Amino acid sequence: MFRRAFWFTAGAAAGVWATNKAHRKLRQLTPESLAAQAADKAVEAGHRLKDFALDVRAGMLQREAELEQALGIDAPADALPAPRRSALGPARGAAPAPAHRDRTHPTHPYDRNEDH
């Protein structure tokens, strides 16, 4: 009698355990859970990418300092002259050109319809 009770209890416990494990797995496979897992992985990848970029930047600054020391360059970055503006176009950050065009002044230095 005790044997039957033991095996009945063991079977019931195994059934409960298997049912709980199957329900947990099914909950992990719902669309909401998969979306949350994907978002977590994306955030984790973003943090790793940011850490990598910071490591690259630190290494770049270290190497730049080594090269400056080897070349004997002691000027700080603030002392460098400002970049020159190009005469060919507007500087970065300048106001965009107006949307309407004046037909009396063509955008090309020559008239394309003119016979040559």
C-alpha positions in Angstrom: 0.0 0.0 0.0 2.8 2.4 0.8 4.5 1.7 -2.5 1.4 2.6 -4.4 1.0 5.8 -2.4 4.7 6.7 -2.9 4.5 6.2 -6.7 1.2 8.0 -7.0 2.7 11.0 -5.1 5.9 10.8 -7.2 3.8 10.8 -10.4 1.6 13.6 -9.3 4.6 15.7 -8.3 6.3 15.0 -11.7 3.1 16.0 -13.5 2.8 19.3 -11.6 6.5 20.0 -12.3 6.1 19.2 -16.0 2.9 21.3 -16.3 4.6 24.3 -14.6 7.6 24.0 -16.8 5.4 23.9 -20.0 3.4 26.9 -18.9 6.6 28.9 -18.2 7.9 28.0 -21.6 4.6 29.0 -23.3 4.6 32.3 -21.5 8.1 33.0 -22.8 6.9 32.4 -26.3 4.0 34.9 -26.3 4.4 37.9 -28.7 4.6 40.3 -25.8 7.3 38.3 -24.1 9.3 37.9 -27.3 9.1 41.7 -27.9 10.3 42.4 -24.4 13.2 40.0 -24.8 14.1 41.6 -28.2 14.0 45.1 -26.6 16.2 44.0 -23.7 18.7 42.5 -26.1 18.7 45.7 -28.2 19.3 47.8 -25.2 22.1 45.5 -24.1 23.7 45.6 -27.5 23.4 49.4 -27.5 25.3 49.6 -24.2 28.0 47.3 -25.5 28.3 49.4 -28.6 28.6 52.6 -26.5 31.2 51.0 -24.3 33.2 49.9 -27.4 33.0 53.4 -28.9 34.2 54.9 -25.6 37.1 52.4 -25.5 38.0 53.3 -29.1 37.9 57.0 -28.3 40.1 56.6 -25.3 42.6 54.6 -27.3 42.5 57.2 -30.0 43.2 60.0 -27.6 46.0 58.0 -26.0 47.6 57.3 -29.4 47.2 60.9 -30.4 49.0 62.0 -27.2 51.8 59.5 -27.9 52.2 60.8 -31.5 52.1 64.5 -30.3 54.8 63.7 -27.7 56.9 61.8 -30.3 56.6 64.7 -32.8 57.1 67.4 -30.2 53.8 69.1 -30.7 52.8 70.9 -27.5 50.0 73.2 -28.8 46.6 72.6 -27.3 43.7 72.1 -29.6 42.3 75.6 -28.6 45.3 77.3 -30.0 44.7 76.0 -33.5 43.4 78.5 -36.1 39.7 78.3 -37.1 39.0 76.5 -40.3 38.7 78.8 -43.4 35.3 79.2 -45.0 35.0 78.2 -48.6 34.1 80.7 -51.2 32.2 78.1 -53.2 29.2 77.7 -50.9 27.6 78.7 -47.7 29.1 77.7 -44.5 27.6 74.9 -42.4 24.7 76.1 -40.3 23.9 79.0 -42.7 20.3 79.7 -43.6 19.0 77.7 -46.5 18.4 79.2 -49.9 14.9 80.5 -50.5 12.4 78.1 -52.0 11.3 80.4 -54.8 13.7 81.2 -57.7 14.0 84.4 -59.5 13.6 83.6 -63.2 15.7 86.7 -64.3 18.8 85.2 -62.8 19.4 81.6 -63.9 21.1 79.2 -61.6 23.5 78.2 -64.4 26.2 80.6 -65.7 24.9 80.0 -69.2 21.5 79.6 -70.8 21.0 76.0 -71.8 18.6 76.9 -74.5 21.0 79.2 -76.2 22.5 78.1 -79.5 26.2 77.7 -79.5 
